[in-house]
């Protein structure tokens, strides 16, 4: 399993939100490039960046910054936030981004996502499904986690047989340092063996990474635990590898 250190960006600043709530923001740094360099020094090969302004607005807000970071940093970048069109995805891939994450578009225009998977290839696109566990079911949220879709993860995922990279966030655990949803991750990995699952939300200590690795997840996205110095990137990379 690979560790993907995460940076959430608001106005160019590196922040973290609790459970996706913009009113519960912690500001960490105003130098994303330096943070990425630090991740690389710790042994990370990839990083996960989210344009929170774009995610909230539903359209690009910091895509120019993401392009600059992709060109200047030593890591392969996976970027998310506000991607709603083929042109936006093409621009970031052309700028050197390794993988673009689409989320709400999978609910509002699934045909567009299917077309992009076909055009750019399944390794250049990741599908992000952010979920709330309701009555034992993983229900997909949308629009920066502010709305429910009324659909289960399985219902949404079933529309995209070509998906290879799936990022699943348990919203209730994101930014809470309460531990990841191991059962959810294991269930998805077991039911979709052809998909490389990325687990996001809740990692607080190194044992959480070991537990996620045991589920068969391909990647673990870790933000707050690294920013709060619960463990170093180097330690995280080692434990993620098992």
FIKOLZA-1660 file (N, C-alpha, C; in steps of 0.1 Angstrom, whole numbers, plus 5000, padded with zeros to 4 digits):
% residues 242
   i   px   py   pz ch aa at
   1 5008 4988 5000  A  X  N
   1 5000 5000 5000  A  X CA
   1 5009 5012 5000  A  X  C
   2 5005 5023 4993  A  X  N
   2 5012 5035 4992  A  X CA
   2 5005 5046 5001  A  X  C
   3 5014 5054 5007  A  X  N
   3 5009 5065 5015  A  X CA
   3 5009 5077 5006  A  X  C
   4 4997 5084 5006  A  X  N
   4 4996 5097 4999  A  X CA
   4 4993 5108 5009  A  X  C
   5 5004 5115 5012  A  X  N
   5 5002 5127 5021  A  X CA
   5 4992 5137 5014  A  X  C
   6 4984 5143 5021  A  X  N
   6 4973 5152 5015  A  X CA
   6 4975 5166 5019  A  X  C
   7 4972 5175 5009  A  X  N
   7 4971 5189 5012  A  X CA
   7 4958 5194 5007  A  X  C
   8 4950 5200 5016  A  X  N
   8 4938 5207 5012  A  X CA
   8 4941 5222 5011  A  X  C
   9 4937 5228 4999  A  X  N
   9 4940 5242 4996  A  X CA
   9 4928 5251 4997  A  X  C
  10 4929 5262 5004  A  X  N
  10 4919 5273 5004  A  X CA
  10 4927 5286 5002  A  X  C
  11 4925 5292 4990  A  X  N
  11 4932 5305 4988  A  X CA
  11 4947 5303 4987  A  X  C
  12 4952 5291 4983  A  X  N
  12 4966 5289 4983  A  X CA
  12 4972 5284 4996  A  X  C
  13 4964 5284 5007  A  X  N
  13 4969 5280 5020  A  X CA
  13 4966 5265 5022  A  X  C
  14 4975 5259 5029  A  X  N
  14 4973 5245 5033  A  X CA
  14 4965 5244 5046  A  X  C
  15 4954 5238 5045  A  X  N
  15 4945 5237 5057  A  X CA
  15 4939 5223 5058  A  X  C
  16 4932 5221 5069  A  X  N
  16 4924 5209 5071  A  X CA
  16 4911 5213 5076  A  X  C
  17 4900 5205 5072  A  X  N
  17 4887 5207 5077  A  X CA
  17 4883 5195 5085  A  X  C
  18 4874 5197 5094  A  X  N
  18 4868 5186 5102  A  X CA
  18 4855 5182 5095  A  X  C
  19 4855 5170 5091  A  X  N
  19 4842 5164 5085  A  X CA
  19 4838 5173 5073  A  X  C
  20 4847 5179 5066  A  X  N
  20 4843 5187 5054  A  X CA
  20 4836 5200 5058  A  X  C
  21 4837 5205 5070  A  X  N
  21 4830 5217 5074  A  X CA
  21 4839 5229 5073  A  X  C
  22 4836 5238 5064  A  X  N
  22 4844 5250 5061  A  X CA
  22 4845 5259 5074  A  X  C
  23 4835 5258 5083  A  X  N
  23 4836 5266 5095  A  X CA
  23 4845 5260 5105  A  X  C
  24 4851 5248 5103  A  X  N
  24 4860 5241 5112  A  X CA
  24 4873 5239 5105  A  X  C
  25 4880 5250 5102  A  X  N
  25 4892 5250 5094  A  X CA
  25 4904 5252 5103  A  X  C
  26 4915 5245 5101  A  X  N
  26 4928 5247 5107  A  X CA
  26 4938 5250 5097  A  X  C
  27 4945 5261 5098  A  X  N
  27 4954 5266 5089  A  X CA
  27 4968 5262 5093  A  X  C
  28 4976 5255 5083  A  X  N
  28 4989 5250 5086  A  X CA
  28 5000 5257 5079  A  X  C
  29 4999 5261 5067  A  X  N
  29 5010 5266 5059  A  X CA
  29 5005 5274 5047  A  X  C
  30 5013 5283 5043  A  X  N
  30 5010 5290 5031  A  X CA
  30 5020 5287 5019  A  X  C
  31 5027 5276 5021  A  X  N
  31 5037 5272 5011  A  X CA
  31 5035 5257 5007  A  X  C
  32 5026 5255 4998  A  X  N
  32 5023 5241 4994  A  X CA
  32 5035 5234 4987  A  X  C
  33 5043 5242 4980  A  X  N
  33 5054 5236 4973  A  X CA
  33 5065 5231 4983  A  X  C
  34 5067 5239 4994  A  X  N
  34 5077 5234 5004  A  X CA
  34 5071 5222 5011  A  X  C
  35 5058 5221 5013  A  X  N
  35 5052 5210 5020  A  X CA
  35 5054 5197 5011  A  X  C
  36 5052 5199 4998  A  X  N
  36 5054 5187 4989  A  X CA
  36 5068 5183 4989  A  X  C
  37 5078 5192 4989  A  X  N
  37 5092 5188 4990  A  X CA
  37 5095 5180 5002  A  X  C
  38 5089 5184 5013  A  X  N
  38 5090 5177 5026  A  X CA
  38 5085 5163 5025  A  X  C
  39 5073 5161 5018  A  X  N
  39 5068 5148 5017  A  X CA
  39 5077 5139 5009  A  X  C
  40 5083 5145 4998  A  X  N
  40 5093 5137 4990  A  X CA
  40 5105 5133 4998  A  X  C
  41 5110 5142 5006  A  X  N
  41 5121 5139 5015  A  X CA
  41 5118 5127 5024  A  X  C
  42 5106 5126 5028  A  X  N
  42 5101 5115 5037  A  X CA
  42 5099 5102 5030  A  X  C
  43 5101 5102 5017  A  X  N
  43 5100 5089 5009  A  X CA
  43 5087 5087 5002  A  X  C
  44 5078 5097 5003  A  X  N
  44 5065 5096 4995  A  X CA
  44 5068 5097 4980  A  X  C
  45 5060 5090 4972  A  X  N
  45 5061 5090 4958  A  X CA
  45 5050 5098 4951  A  X  C
  46 5039 5099 4958  A  X  N
  46 5027 5106 4953  A  X CA
  46 5021 5115 4965  A  X  C
  47 5013 5124 4961  A  X  N
  47 5006 5133 4970  A  X CA
  47 4992 5135 4965  A  X  C
  48 4983 5138 4974  A  X  N
  48 4969 5141 4971  A  X CA
  48 4966 5156 4974  A  X  C
  49 4962 5163 4964  A  X  N
  49 4959 5177 4966  A  X CA
  49 4944 5180 4963  A  X  C
  50 4938 5188 4971  A  X  N
  50 4924 5191 4969  A  X CA
  50 4922 5206 4969  A  X  C
  51 4916 5211 4958  A  X  N
  51 4912 5225 4957  A  X CA
  51 4898 5227 4964  A  X  C
  52 4899 5230 4977  A  X  N
  52 4886 5231 4984  A  X CA
  52 4877 5243 4979  A  X  C
  53 4884 5253 4974  A  X  N
  53 4876 5264 4969  A  X CA
  53 4868 5259 4957  A  X  C
  54 4875 5251 4948  A  X  N
  54 4868 5246 4936  A  X CA
  54 4857 5236 4940  A  X  C
  55 4860 5228 4950  A  X  N
  55 4850 5218 4954  A  X CA
  55 4838 5224 4959  A  X  C
  56 4839 5235 4966  A  X  N
  56 4828 5242 4972  A  X CA
  56 4820 5250 4961  A  X  C
  57 4827 5256 4951  A  X  N
  57 4821 5264 4941  A  X CA
  57 4816 5255 4930  A  X  C
  58 4821 5243 4928  A  X  N
  58 4817 5235 4917  A  X CA
  58 4823 5239 4904  A  X  C
  59 4834 5246 4904  A  X  N
  59 4841 5251 4892  A  X CA
  59 4855 5254 4896  A  X  C
  60 4864 5255 4887  A  X  N
  60 4878 5257 4890  A  X CA
  60 4880 5270 4898  A  X  C
  61 4889 5269 4908  A  X  N
  61 4893 5281 4916  A  X CA
  61 4908 5282 4917  A  X  C
  62 4915 5270 4919  A  X  N
  62 4929 5270 4921  A  X CA
  62 4936 5261 4911  A  X  C
  63 4930 5258 4900  A  X  N
  63 4937 5249 4891  A  X CA
  63 4950 5254 4885  A  X  C
  64 4952 5267 4884  A  X  N
  64 4964 5272 4879  A  X CA
  64 4975 5269 4890  A  X  C
  65 4972 5270 4902  A  X  N
  65 4982 5267 4913  A  X CA
  65 4985 5252 4912  A  X  C
  66 4975 5244 4910  A  X  N
  66 4977 5229 4910  A  X CA
  66 4987 5226 4898  A  X  C
  67 4985 5233 4887  A  X  N
  67 4993 5231 4875  A  X CA
  67 5008 5235 4878  A  X  C
  68 5010 5246 4885  A  X  N
  68 5023 5250 4888  A  X CA
  68 5030 5240 4898  A  X  C
  69 5022 5236 4908  A  X  N
  69 5028 5226 4917  A  X CA
  69 5032 5213 4910  A  X  C
  70 5023 5208 4901  A  X  N
  70 5026 5196 4893  A  X CA
  70 5039 5198 4885  A  X  C
  71 5042 5210 4880  A  X  N
  71 5054 5212 4872  A  X CA
  71 5066 5214 4880  A  X  C
  72 5065 5218 4893  A  X  N
  72 5077 5221 4901  A  X CA
  72 5080 5212 4912  A  X  C
  73 5070 5203 4916  A  X  N
  73 5073 5194 4927  A  X CA
  73 5078 5181 4922  A  X  C
  74 5085 5174 4931  A  X  N
  74 5091 5161 4927  A  X CA
  74 5082 5149 4928  A  X  C
  75 5070 5151 4932  A  X  N
  75 5060 5140 4934  A  X CA
  75 5050 5139 4922  A  X  C
  76 5045 5127 4921  A  X  N
  76 5033 5125 4912  A  X CA
  76 5021 5130 4920  A  X  C
  77 5013 5139 4913  A  X  N
  77 5002 5145 4920  A  X CA
  77 4989 5139 4916  A  X  C
  78 4980 5136 4925  A  X  N
  78 4966 5133 4923  A  X CA
  78 4959 5146 4928  A  X  C
  79 4950 5151 4919  A  X  N
  79 4944 5164 4923  A  X CA
  79 4929 5163 4922  A  X  C
  80 4922 5170 4931  A  X  N
  80 4907 5170 4932  A  X CA
  80 4902 5184 4934  A  X  C
  81 4889 5185 4932  A  X  N
  81 4883 5198 4935  A  X CA
  81 4878 5206 4924  A  X  C
  82 4865 5205 4921  A  X  N
  82 4859 5214 4911  A  X CA
  82 4860 5210 4896  A  X  C
  83 4863 5197 4894  A  X  N
  83 4865 5193 4880  A  X CA
  83 4851 5189 4875  A  X  C
  84 4847 5196 4865  A  X  N
  84 4833 5194 4860  A  X CA
  84 4833 5192 4844  A  X  C
  85 4844 5193 4838  A  X  N
  85 4844 5191 4823  A  X CA
  85 4857 5185 4818  A  X  C
  86 4856 5180 4806  A  X  N
  86 4867 5173 4799  A  X CA
  86 4879 5183 4798  A  X  C
  87 4876 5195 4794  A  X  N
  87 4887 5205 4793  A  X CA
  87 4895 5208 4805  A  X  C
  88 4888 5208 4816  A  X  N
  88 4895 5210 4829  A  X CA
  88 4904 5198 4832  A  X  C
  89 4899 5186 4830  A  X  N
  89 4907 5174 4832  A  X CA
  89 4919 5174 4823  A  X  C
  90 4917 5177 4810  A  X  N
  90 4927 5177 4800  A  X CA
  90 4938 5187 4804  A  X  C
  91 4934 5199 4808  A  X  N
  91 4944 5209 4812  A  X CA
  91 4953 5205 4823  A  X  C
  92 4948 5199 4833  A  X  N
  92 4957 5195 4844  A  X CA
  92 4966 5183 4840  A  X  C
  93 4960 5173 4833  A  X  N
  93 4969 5162 4828  A  X CA
  93 4980 5168 4819  A  X  C
  94 4976 5177 4811  A  X  N
  94 4986 5183 4802  A  X CA
  94 4997 5191 4810  A  X  C
  95 4993 5196 4822  A  X  N
  95 5003 5203 4830  A  X CA
  95 5012 5194 4838  A  X  C
  96 5009 5181 4837  A  X  N
  96 5018 5172 4844  A  X CA
  96 5012 5165 4856  A  X  C
  97 4999 5167 4859  A  X  N
  97 4993 5160 4870  A  X CA
  97 4992 5145 4866  A  X  C
  98 4994 5136 4876  A  X  N
  98 4994 5122 4873  A  X CA
  98 4980 5117 4872  A  X  C
  99 4971 5122 4881  A  X  N
  99 4957 5117 4881  A  X CA
  99 4948 5127 4886  A  X  C
 100 4936 5128 4879  A  X  N
 100 4926 5138 4883  A  X CA
 100 4914 5131 4889  A  X  C
 101 4909 5136 4900  A  X  N
 101 4898 5130 4907  A  X CA
 101 4885 5137 4903  A  X  C
 102 4875 5129 4900  A  X  N
 102 4862 5135 4897  A  X CA
 102 4852 5129 4908  A  X  C
 103 4843 5137 4912  A  X  N
 103 4834 5132 4923  A  X CA
 103 4819 5135 4919  A  X  C
 104 4815 5147 4922  A  X  N
 104 4801 5151 4919  A  X CA
 104 4797 5149 4905  A  X  C
 105 4806 5150 4895  A  X  N
 105 4802 5148 4881  A  X CA
 105 4798 5134 4879  A  X  C
 106 4802 5124 4887  A  X  N
 106 4798 5111 4885  A  X CA
 106 4783 5109 4888  A  X  C
 107 4778 5118 4896  A  X  N
 107 4763 5118 4899  A  X CA
 107 4755 5127 4890  A  X  C
 108 4761 5138 4886  A  X  N
 108 4753 5148 4877  A  X CA
 108 4754 5144 4862  A  X  C
 109 4765 5139 4858  A  X  N
 109 4767 5136 4844  A  X CA
 109 4776 5123 4842  A  X  C
 110 4770 5112 4846  A  X  N
 110 4779 5099 4845  A  X CA
 110 4784 5096 4831  A  X  C
 111 4776 5100 4821  A  X  N
 111 4781 5098 4807  A  X CA
 111 4794 5105 4804  A  X  C
 112 4795 5117 4810  A  X  N
 112 4807 5125 4808  A  X CA
 112 4819 5118 4814  A  X  C
 113 4817 5112 4826  A  X  N
 113 4828 5105 4833  A  X CA
 113 4832 5092 4825  A  X  C
 114 4822 5085 4820  A  X  N
 114 4825 5073 4812  A  X CA
 114 4833 5077 4799  A  X  C
 115 4830 5088 4793  A  X  N
 115 4837 5093 4781  A  X CA
 115 4851 5097 4785  A  X  C
 116 4853 5103 4796  A  X  N
 116 4867 5107 4800  A  X CA
 116 4875 5095 4804  A  X  C
 117 4869 5085 4810  A  X  N
 117 4877 5073 4813  A  X CA
 117 4881 5066 4800  A  X  C
 118 4873 5067 4790  A  X  N
 118 4877 5061 4777  A  X CA
 118 4887 5069 4770  A  X  C
 119 4886 5083 4771  A  X  N
 119 4896 5091 4764  A  X CA
 119 4910 5092 4771  A  X  C
 120 4910 5094 4784  A  X  N
 120 4922 5096 4791  A  X CA
 120 4928 5083 4796  A  X  C
 121 4920 5073 4797  A  X  N
 121 4925 5060 4803  A  X CA
 121 4922 5059 4818  A  X  C
 122 4920 5047 4823  A  X  N
 122 4916 5045 4837  A  X CA
 122 4927 5048 4847  A  X  C
 123 4939 5050 4842  A  X  N
 123 4950 5053 4852  A  X CA
 123 4951 5068 4854  A  X  C
 124 4945 5076 4846  A  X  N
 124 4946 5091 4847  A  X CA
 124 4934 5097 4854  A  X  C
 125 4924 5089 4857  A  X  N
 125 4912 5094 4864  A  X CA
 125 4909 5085 4876  A  X  C
 126 4905 5092 4887  A  X  N
 126 4901 5085 4899  A  X CA
 126 4886 5089 4902  A  X  C
 127 4878 5080 4906  A  X  N
 127 4865 5083 4910  A  X CA
 127 4864 5085 4925  A  X  C
 128 4859 5096 4930  A  X  N
 128 4858 5098 4944  A  X CA
 128 4844 5097 4948  A  X  C
 129 4841 5088 4958  A  X  N
 129 4828 5087 4963  A  X CA
 129 4829 5089 4978  A  X  C
 130 4823 5100 4983  A  X  N
 130 4824 5104 4997  A  X CA
 130 4811 5099 5003  A  X  C
 131 4812 5092 5014  A  X  N
 131 4800 5085 5019  A  X CA
 131 4797 5088 5034  A  X  C
 132 4784 5087 5037  A  X  N
 132 4780 5087 5051  A  X CA
 132 4773 5073 5054  A  X  C
 133 4777 5067 5065  A  X  N
 133 4771 5054 5068  A  X CA
 133 4757 5056 5074  A  X  C
 134 4747 5052 5067  A  X  N
 134 4733 5053 5072  A  X CA
 134 4726 5040 5072  A  X  C
 135 4722 5035 5084  A  X  N
 135 4716 5022 5085  A  X CA
 135 4724 5011 5079  A  X  C
 136 4737 5012 5081  A  X  N
 136 4746 5002 5076  A  X CA
 136 4749 5003 5061  A  X  C
 137 4744 5013 5054  A  X  N
 137 4747 5014 5040  A  X CA
 137 4756 5027 5038  A  X  C
 138 4765 5025 5028  A  X  N
 138 4774 5037 5024  A  X CA
 138 4766 5045 5014  A  X  C
 139 4761 5057 5019  A  X  N
 139 4753 5066 5011  A  X CA
 139 4762 5077 5006  A  X  C
 140 4762 5080 4993  A  X  N
 140 4771 5089 4986  A  X CA
 140 4766 5103 4988  A  X  C
 141 4775 5112 4993  A  X  N
 141 4772 5126 4994  A  X CA
 141 4779 5134 4982  A  X  C
 142 4774 5146 4980  A  X  N
 142 4779 5154 4968  A  X CA
 142 4780 5168 4972  A  X  C
 143 4785 5176 4962  A  X  N
 143 4787 5191 4964  A  X CA
 143 4794 5194 4977  A  X  C
 144 4807 5190 4977  A  X  N
 144 4815 5193 4989  A  X CA
 144 4810 5188 5002  A  X  C
 145 4803 5176 5001  A  X  N
 145 4797 5169 5012  A  X CA
 145 4785 5176 5018  A  X  C
 146 4780 5186 5012  A  X  N
 146 4769 5194 5017  A  X CA
 146 4755 5188 5014  A  X  C
 147 4755 5179 5004  A  X  N
 147 4742 5173 5000  A  X CA
 147 4743 5158 5000  A  X  C
 148 4732 5151 5002  A  X  N
 148 4731 5137 5000  A  X CA
 148 4726 5134 4986  A  X  C
 149 4730 5123 4980  A  X  N
 149 4725 5119 4967  A  X CA
 149 4714 5110 4967  A  X  C
 150 4711 5103 4979  A  X  N
 150 4701 5093 4980  A  X CA
 150 4705 5080 4973  A  X  C
 151 4717 5079 4970  A  X  N
 151 4722 5066 4963  A  X CA
 151 4733 5060 4970  A  X  C
 152 4734 5047 4969  A  X  N
 152 4744 5040 4976  A  X CA
 152 4757 5040 4968  A  X  C
 153 4768 5036 4974  A  X  N
 153 4781 5035 4967  A  X CA
 153 4780 5025 4956  A  X  C
 154 4774 5014 4959  A  X  N
 154 4773 5003 4949  A  X CA
 154 4765 5008 4937  A  X  C
 155 4754 5015 4939  A  X  N
 155 4746 5020 4928  A  X CA
 155 4754 5030 4919  A  X  C
 156 4761 5038 4925  A  X  N
 156 4769 5048 4917  A  X CA
 156 4781 5041 4910  A  X  C
 157 4788 5033 4917  A  X  N
 157 4800 5026 4911  A  X CA
 157 4796 5017 4900  A  X  C
 158 4784 5011 4901  A  X  N
 158 4780 5002 4890  A  X CA
 158 4779 5008 4876  A  X  C
 159 4779 5022 4876  A  X  N
 159 4778 5029 4863  A  X CA
 159 4791 5030 4856  A  X  C
 160 4802 5026 4863  A  X  N
 160 4815 5029 4858  A  X CA
 160 4824 5016 4858  A  X  C
 161 4821 5007 4849  A  X  N
 161 4829 4994 4849  A  X CA
 161 4843 4996 4846  A  X  C
 162 4847 5007 4840  A  X  N
 162 4861 5009 4836  A  X CA
 162 4869 5015 4847  A  X  C
 163 4863 5019 4858  A  X  N
 163 4871 5026 4868  A  X CA
 163 4882 5017 4874  A  X  C
 164 4894 5022 4875  A  X  N
 164 4905 5014 4881  A  X CA
 164 4909 5020 4895  A  X  C
 165 4907 5033 4897  A  X  N
 165 4911 5040 4909  A  X CA
 165 4898 5046 4916  A  X  C
 166 4896 5041 4928  A  X  N
 166 4884 5045 4936  A  X CA
 166 4888 5051 4949  A  X  C
 167 4885 5064 4951  A  X  N
 167 4888 5070 4964  A  X CA
 167 4875 5071 4972  A  X  C
 168 4876 5065 4984  A  X  N
 168 4864 5064 4992  A  X CA
 168 4867 5071 5006  A  X  C
 169 4859 5081 5009  A  X  N
 169 4861 5089 5022  A  X CA
 169 4849 5087 5030  A  X  C
 170 4851 5082 5042  A  X  N
 170 4840 5081 5052  A  X CA
 170 4840 5095 5059  A  X  C
 171 4830 5103 5055  A  X  N
 171 4829 5117 5059  A  X CA
 171 4829 5119 5075  A  X  C
 172 4823 5110 5082  A  X  N
 172 4822 5111 5096  A  X CA
 172 4836 5110 5103  A  X  C
 173 4845 5104 5096  A  X  N
 173 4859 5102 5102  A  X CA
 173 4869 5112 5097  A  X  C
 174 4866 5119 5086  A  X  N
 174 4876 5128 5080  A  X CA
 174 4880 5139 5089  A  X  C
 175 4893 5141 5092  A  X  N
 175 4898 5151 5100  A  X CA
 175 4895 5149 5115  A  X  C
 176 4891 5138 5119  A  X  N
 176 4887 5135 5133  A  X CA
 176 4897 5128 5141  A  X  C
 177 4907 5122 5134  A  X  N
 177 4918 5114 5140  A  X CA
 177 4912 5103 5149  A  X  C
 178 4901 5097 5145  A  X  N
 178 4894 5087 5153  A  X CA
 178 4896 5073 5147  A  X  C
 179 4904 5071 5137  A  X  N
 179 4906 5058 5131  A  X CA
 179 4898 5057 5118  A  X  C
 180 4904 5050 5108  A  X  N
 180 4897 5048 5095  A  X CA
 180 4886 5037 5096  A  X  C
 181 4877 5037 5086  A  X  N
 181 4866 5027 5086  A  X CA
 181 4872 5015 5079  A  X  C
 182 4878 5006 5087  A  X  N
 182 4884 4994 5082  A  X CA
 182 4874 4985 5075  A  X  C
 183 4862 4983 5082  A  X  N
 183 4852 4974 5076  A  X CA
 183 4847 4979 5062  A  X  C
 184 4845 4992 5061  A  X  N
 184 4841 4997 5048  A  X CA
 184 4852 4994 5037  A  X  C
 185 4864 4997 5040  A  X  N
 185 4875 4995 5031  A  X CA
 185 4876 4981 5027  A  X  C
 186 4876 4972 5037  A  X  N
 186 4877 4958 5034  A  X CA
 186 4866 4953 5025  A  X  C
 187 4854 4957 5028  A  X  N
 187 4842 4953 5020  A  X CA
 187 4843 4957 5006  A  X  C
 188 4848 4969 5003  A  X  N
 188 4849 4974 4989  A  X CA
 188 4860 4966 4982  A  X  C
 189 4872 4964 4989  A  X  N
 189 4883 4957 4983  A  X CA
 189 4878 4943 4979  A  X  C
 190 4871 4936 4988  A  X  N
 190 4867 4923 4985  A  X CA
 190 4856 4922 4974  A  X  C
 191 4848 4932 4973  A  X  N
 191 4837 4931 4963  A  X CA
 191 4841 4936 4949  A  X  C
 192 4852 4944 4949  A  X  N
 192 4857 4950 4936  A  X CA
 192 4872 4947 4935  A  X  C
 193 4876 4935 4933  A  X  N
 193 4890 4931 4932  A  X CA
 193 4898 4937 4921  A  X  C
 194 4891 4942 4910  A  X  N
 194 4898 4948 4899  A  X CA
 194 4901 4963 4902  A  X  C
 195 4896 4969 4912  A  X  N
 195 4897 4983 4915  A  X CA
 195 4908 4985 4926  A  X  C
 196 4916 4995 4923  A  X  N
 196 4926 5000 4933  A  X CA
 196 4919 5010 4943  A  X  C
 197 4917 5005 4955  A  X  N
 197 4909 5013 4964  A  X CA
 197 4919 5023 4972  A  X  C
 198 4914 5035 4973  A  X  N
 198 4921 5045 4981  A  X CA
 198 4913 5048 4993  A  X  C
 199 4918 5046 5005  A  X  N
 199 4911 5048 5018  A  X CA
 199 4914 5062 5023  A  X  C
 200 4904 5069 5027  A  X  N
 200 4906 5083 5032  A  X CA
 200 4897 5086 5044  A  X  C
 201 4903 5092 5054  A  X  N
 201 4895 5096 5065  A  X CA
 201 4898 5089 5078  A  X  C
 202 4903 5096 5088  A  X  N
 202 4904 5090 5101  A  X CA
 202 4917 5085 5106  A  X  C
 203 4927 5083 5097  A  X  N
 203 4940 5078 5101  A  X CA
 203 4946 5087 5112  A  X  C
 204 4950 5081 5123  A  X  N
 204 4955 5088 5134  A  X CA
 204 4968 5083 5139  A  X  C
 205 4971 5071 5136  A  X  N
 205 4984 5065 5141  A  X CA
 205 4989 5055 5132  A  X  C
 206 5001 5050 5134  A  X  N
 206 5007 5041 5125  A  X CA
 206 5000 5028 5124  A  X  C
 207 4994 5023 5135  A  X  N
 207 4987 5011 5135  A  X CA
 207 4975 5011 5125  A  X  C
 208 4969 5023 5123  A  X  N
 208 4958 5025 5114  A  X CA
 208 4963 5022 5099  A  X  C
 209 4975 5025 5096  A  X  N
 209 4980 5022 5083  A  X CA
 209 4983 5007 5081  A  X  C
 210 4987 5001 5092  A  X  N
 210 4989 4987 5091  A  X CA
 210 4976 4980 5089  A  X  C
 211 4966 4984 5096  A  X  N
 211 4952 4978 5095  A  X CA
 211 4947 4980 5081  A  X  C
 212 4949 4992 5075  A  X  N
 212 4944 4995 5061  A  X CA
 212 4952 4986 5051  A  X  C
 213 4965 4985 5053  A  X  N
 213 4973 4976 5045  A  X CA
 213 4967 4962 5044  A  X  C
 214 4963 4957 5056  A  X  N
 214 4958 4944 5057  A  X CA
 214 4944 4942 5050  A  X  C
 215 4937 4953 5047  A  X  N
 215 4925 4951 5039  A  X CA
 215 4927 4949 5024  A  X  C
 216 4939 4952 5020  A  X  N
 216 4942 4951 5005  A  X CA
 216 4940 4964 4998  A  X  C
 217 4938 4975 5005  A  X  N
 217 4937 4988 4999  A  X CA
 217 4951 4991 4992  A  X  C
 218 4950 4998 4981  A  X  N
 218 4961 5002 4973  A  X CA
 218 4968 5014 4978  A  X  C
 219 4960 5024 4984  A  X  N
 219 4966 5036 4988  A  X CA
 219 4958 5041 5001  A  X  C
 220 4965 5048 5009  A  X  N
 220 4959 5055 5020  A  X CA
 220 4962 5070 5020  A  X  C
 221 4952 5078 5020  A  X  N
 221 4954 5092 5020  A  X CA
 221 4953 5098 5034  A  X  C
 222 4964 5105 5038  A  X  N
 222 4965 5109 5051  A  X CA
 222 4969 5124 5052  A  X  C
 223 4960 5131 5059  A  X  N
 223 4963 5146 5060  A  X CA
 223 4966 5150 5074  A  X  C
 224 4955 5151 5082  A  X  N
 224 4957 5157 5095  A  X CA
 224 4967 5151 5104  A  X  C
 225 4968 5137 5104  A  X  N
 225 4978 5131 5112  A  X CA
 225 4992 5135 5109  A  X  C
 226 4995 5138 5096  A  X  N
 226 5008 5142 5092  A  X CA
 226 5010 5157 5096  A  X  C
 227 5000 5165 5093  A  X  N
 227 5001 5179 5097  A  X CA
 227 5002 5182 5112  A  X  C
 228 4995 5173 5120  A  X  N
 228 4995 5174 5134  A  X CA
 228 5007 5167 5140  A  X  C
 229 5016 5161 5132  A  X  N
 229 5028 5154 5136  A  X CA
 229 5026 5142 5145  A  X  C
 230 5015 5135 5142  A  X  N
 230 5012 5123 5149  A  X CA
 230 5023 5112 5145  A  X  C
 231 5027 5113 5133  A  X  N
 231 5039 5105 5128  A  X CA
 231 5044 5112 5116  A  X  C
 232 5056 5108 5112  A  X  N
 232 5063 5115 5101  A  X CA
 232 5059 5108 5088  A  X  C
 233 5061 5115 5077  A  X  N
 233 5059 5109 5064  A  X CA
 233 5067 5096 5062  A  X  C
 234 5080 5097 5066  A  X  N
 234 5088 5085 5065  A  X CA
 234 5083 5073 5073  A  X  C
 235 5078 5075 5085  A  X  N
 235 5072 5065 5093  A  X CA
 235 5059 5059 5086  A  X  C
 236 5051 5069 5081  A  X  N
 236 5039 5065 5074  A  X CA
 236 5042 5056 5062  A  X  C
 237 5051 5061 5054  A  X  N
 237 5055 5053 5042  A  X CA
 237 5059 5039 5046  A  X  C
 238 5067 5037 5056  A  X  N
 238 5072 5024 5060  A  X CA
 238 5061 5015 5064  A  X  C
 239 5051 5021 5073  A  X  N
 239 5040 5012 5078  A  X CA
 239 5030 5009 5067  A  X  C
 240 5028 5018 5058  A  X  N
 240 5019 5016 5046  A  X CA
 240 5024 5004 5038  A  X  C
 241 5037 5004 5036  A  X  N
 241 5043 4993 5028  A  X CA
 241 5042 4979 5036  A  X  C
 242 5041 4980 5049  A  X  N
 242 5040 4968 5056  A  X CA
 242 5053 4962 5060  A  X  C
% end
